[in-house]
Amino acid sequence: MTAPAPFDLAAAAISWWREHGRKDLPWQQDPTPYRVWVSEIMLQQTQVQTVLGYFDAFMQRFPTLQSLAEASQDDVLQRWTGLGYYARARNLHKAAQHASEHFSGDLPADQDKLESLPGIGRSTAAAIMSLAHQQRATILDGNVKRVLARYHAIEGWPGERATLEALWARAEEHTPDEDSRIYSQAMMDLGATLCTRSNPHCLLCPLQAGCVGQHAPQHYPGKKARKPLPVKATTLLIAVDGDGSVLLEKRPSHGIWGGLWSFPEFADKSALCNWLARNYYPPTRDLETLPEFRHTFSHYHLDITPVRADVSRTHRQAGHTMDGDKHVWYKREDETDSNAPGGFAAPVARLLNQLTEDTLP
């Protein structure tokens, strides 16, 4: 009796994608290396539905790598506001500048050279080579890790070296020489639409016949051991002048909210009051402590206490920037934030919205 042929994962995935895969995403239209790269960076740790609201606007503002390279970091971060993980935007900008200077104004068509650029790792470089250049290249983003971990019942958290190496080995094994672009897109789509993190649709999956982990998909991939997140606290000064302008401070280029615009930050209300006194902003009425709220980062919780101070700054001209480029008075005049100095961290954007809608004159 002839043994049955082994299940061909790549062929099954490609066949499924041709009939059921996503083909109308904006970055799939005219998939140039630049457009693929921007989409891949946006999609890191971010859902497709969220990215859909940003990609077209970003491409309209920065239609080419050169236009991105020539933009200011403030301009780039402003267009990234709300997407989070702002190091991605800073690295995107740095990589565009590096490519403009060292690779004749375009992304190199070489995986090793792509990986030399800030923010481009092995899988992102492979996605550019596969989806834009239609070269055989092996991808392993979060969706593909989940599909392969379940298909082969690979134990362990993908952040561990041994687990990651096992996943890369399987990814290399399954990547076909032909139709690599379609296979790459198919594997990402399977992870995004069927082999989802919770409630996977195993009965609809084209890989079911060969999947070892289908009877316990919740066990794969393994999860990182969770430790309680530490809690930190900060106080934000919302200084508002008579015409409704608010004082903003530019964050350092590295670290949390790096390069973004925020409200001046203090350890507590006492330090905030001392700073106001030193900088000649006499409150025109008692300070108002607004409701505290929590913002969670990947590695800690931040409890934020906003304190509003209505101040007089008659000795300063409207729009005057002080301390070089570190502080600016900002007035939100319309919903498009066309006069914004740069990008805002999510809690800052939230507070600005509240001020505009509820309390500013």
N, C-alpha and C positions, 0 to 999 in steps of 0.2 A: 504494500500500500504506500502511495506517495504521501510524504508529510506535507501538510498545508504550508503554503508560502508564509513567511513572517509578515506581520502587519506593517504596512508602509505608512508611517506617521505623516511624512511630508506629502505624499500623494493624496492622502485623505484630507489633510488640511487645505491643500491647494484646491482640490475638487470642491470642498465645502465653500471656500472663499469665492470661487467663481460664481456660485449660485446665491450665497447668503451674505457674503462679506460686505463691509462698508466701503462704498466707492464715491461718496459725495461729500466727504469731509474737505474743508477748504484747502488744507495743505496737500491733499491728493490731486488737486487741480494745478497743473503746471508745477510738478514736483522738482523744482530746481534744488541744488544743494543748499542754498541759502534758506529757502522756504522750509525744506525738510528739517534743517538744523534748528531754526527758530521753533518749529512745532515740537520737536523732540525735547528741547529744553523746557518749553512751557508745560509739556505733558508730564514731566518728572514730578511725581507726588501730587499731581493735580488731575481732576476728572476732566474727561473730554468736554462735557457740557459747560464747565467753567471756562475752559480754554476757548471754546467757540465764541465767547463774548469778548475775547481779547485779540485773537490772532489777526483778524482782518484789519482791525483798527491799528494794530502794531505795524502790519505790512503797509498800510496806507501812509503812515508817518515815516517808516523806514523801509522803502521798497527795495533797497539794495544793501548789500554789505557795506558799500562805501558810505551810504547815507547814515547807516548806523555808526560806523567808525567816526564820522565827522560830528556826530551829535554830542551834546554834553551829557554827562552822567545824570544830571538832574532831569533832563528831558527823557532819557531812557527809563529812569525809575518812576517818573510820573506816569508813563504809559503802562507800567507794571503794577501800579497801585491796586491792591486787591487780590493779586495772584499769590502773594506770599513768597516765602523762601527767596528773599531778595538777592542773596548771593548769586543766584542764577542770572539775574539781570546784570549784575556787576560783571560777572564773568563773560556773559554774552557780549557786553560792550568791550571789555578788554580783548576778547578773542577777535572781534571784528577789527579793532585797531591793530592787533598783531598781524592778522592776515593781510590787512591793507598795506602794512609796511613790509612784510617779509614774503608774501605769496602773491604779489602783483594784483592786490585788490580783490582776491577771490579766495574761497576755501580751497585748500589743496585737494586733489583727487587721489589721495594716498592715505591709508588708514593710520599709519604710524605718524605722519605729519599732522593729521587731524587730531590725534591724541595728544600732540604737543601743545595744543591750544587750551587756554584756561576754560575749565568747565566741560570739556569734551572727554568723556571716558571711552572705554573699549566698546560698549554697546551703542552709545550715541554715534561714535565714528562709524561703526558697522551699519547703523541705520542709514546714515548719509550715503555710504558706499552702495548699499543694497537698494534703497528706495529711489535715490536720485541718479546713481550711476549704473544701476542694474548689474552690479558686480556681485559675485558670491562673497557674502560677508555674514558672520554669525552674530545675531543680536541676542541679548539676554536682559530685557527690561523687566520690570516688576510683574507684568502680565505673563510673560514667557516663563519666568522663574516659577510662577504658580502652576502653569500648565505642565511643565516638565517635572516638577516636584511630585505632582499627583500622578502623572502618567507612569513614572518610574518608582513611585513610592519612596522618594528620597527623603530621609529623615533629617531633622536639624533645621536650624534657622539659617537662611541664606546669607546672613551677615557673617557667619562663621566661615573661616577659610576653607575647611575641608568640604563643607556643604556647597559653597560657591564653586569650588573647583570641580566637584562632581556634576553640578548643573552646567558649567561651561563645557565639560567633556560631552555631556549628552546633547547640548545645543550644537556643538561642532559635528557630532555624529549624525544628527538629523538634517542639517542644512544641506539642501540639494545643490548640485552643480548647475542645474537648469531651473529656471523660474525662481531664482532666489528672492527676487523682489516680491513676488506674489506670496511665497512661503513666509517671508518676514511679516508681511501685512496680515496674512492669515493667522499666524500665531499670536500676534498682538490683538487681533479682533476676537479670537477664541477666548483669550484671557479677559477681555473687556466685556464680552457679551454673554458667554456661556459658562466658562470656567471661572466664575466670579468668586470673590473672596468669601462671601456668604451666599447660601442658597444656590449652589451651582446647578446648572441644567444638564445633568449627566445624561439623561435619556435622549437629549437632542444633540449631544456632542458627537462629531464625526470620528473622534478618537476613542470612543467607548470600547470598541472591540479589543483594543490593545492596552487599555489603561489599568494598571495594577492597583492604583489607589482609589478607584471609583467607589468602593464600598465604604470608605471612611475618608472622604475628601477633606473633611474638616481638620484632619491631622497633618495635612500637607499644604504648604510648607510649614515647618516648625516655627514657633513664635519665639521672639526674643524674651528672655526672662525679664519680667517686669519688676522694677523697683519703684517704691513710692517717689513721686516727683517732689523735689524740694520746693518750698514756697518762698518767694521774695516779694518785697513790697516797694513801691515807689510813689512819689507824689508829683503830679503834673500841674504846672501853672498855666491856667488859661487866662492870660492878661488881655482884656478887651478895652479898647479905647472908645472915645465918644462916637466915632463914626462906624463902629462895628468891626474894625480891623483887629486881628489877633496876632500876638507875638509868637513867632515860630523860630525854632533853633535847629540848625543842621547837625545831624548826628555824625560822629567820627566815621571815616570811610570803612572801618572794619568793625566786626562785632554785631550785636543785635541791632537790627534796623540800620545797618551801615549805610551811610550816604543819604538816608531819608530825612525828611523834615518832620519834626516833632514839636510838642510843647516843651519848654524848659523843664528839666527833670531834677527832682531833689529827694533827699533821703526822708525828709519829713516836712511838716508845715512850718516849723520854726526856721529851718534852713531856707525855705521858700520866702518867708517874710524878710529875713535878713538880706536876701538877694534883691528883693524889691526895693528895700531901703537904700542899698548901696548903689543901685542903678537908677535912682531918682524917678521911680514910678509911684507917686503917692496914690493909694487907693482912694476912690471918691466915695466909697461906701464900704461896709464891712465885707470881709472875705466870705465867700460862699463855698462851703464844702459840698461837692456834688456826690451822688451815690457811688460808692466803691464798686468796682467790677473786676473780674479776673480774666486775664488773657493767658492762654497756655501755649508755651513753646514745646519743642520736642523734648527738652531736658529740664524744664522747670515751669512752675506756675508763677505768674506775676500778678499780684494784687495791686490795682491801680486806683489811687485816690485823686480825682481831679479837683482842683481848687480854683474857683473863678475869682479874679480880681478885676473890678472895673477901675481903670487907671486913667490918669491925666498925663498926656505927653505933649502938651502944647508947645514945649520947647523943641520938639522934633517934627520934621516935615513928614507928611503922609508918604508911605512907601519907602521911607529912609532905611537903608541897610546899615547896621552897626556892627562893630567888631569884624570888619572885612566882609566875608560872605557867610558868617556864622549865624546871624540873626536877621530877621526881616519881619516887617509888619505886613500881614496878608489879609486881604478882604475878599471873601468868596462872593463873586458877583453873579455867577450863573452856574448851572448844573454841570457845565463842561469843564469847569476849573481851568479855563484858558489862561488865567493869570496866575496859576499856581506856580510856586518857585521850583517844584520838583515833586518826587513821589512822597506819599504819606504812608506810614505804617497803619495797619488795619485799625488799631484802637484810636489812633489820631483821626483817621478819616471818619470813624464812628462818632467821635466827639464833635468834629466839625459839622457833621450832618445834624447832630442834635442841637448844636448852637444855632445853626442857620434856621432850622425849622421851628425851634421852640423859644429861644431866649435872646438872640441878638436883636438889637433895635433895627 
